């Protein structure tokens, strides 16, 4: 008999945590770059490159969390919504659904953070 993993809620915060880290890195990098720039009219080419890099890495992590949630949602016997019974299967499917939805919201928020560099041309 295979040992079952204990139930954990930590997977729920993976997507929002990645978004928060992306938000922090993007804005801190832009602020430090513009503070150290020789001119207030300095271009944002380096900032764009770094924000795009941060965004790609963040979206890969968020998609990985969403895939995990998707697998948890469809694990075992297919159940119907809502997943509110006091069974192990329903708890797993509920955590999977919540993880999937939070990852989707975090992915959208990450894209919105990254879109900012499209509209600004310089540090002003």
Buried (B, 14 or more C-beta within 10 A) or exposed (E): EEEEEEEEEEBBBBBBBBBBBBBEBBEEBBEEBBEEBEEEEBEBEEBBEBBEEBBEBBBEBBBBBBEBBBEBBEEEEEBEEEBEEEEEBBBBBBBBBBBBBBBBBBBEBBEEBBEEBEEEEEBE
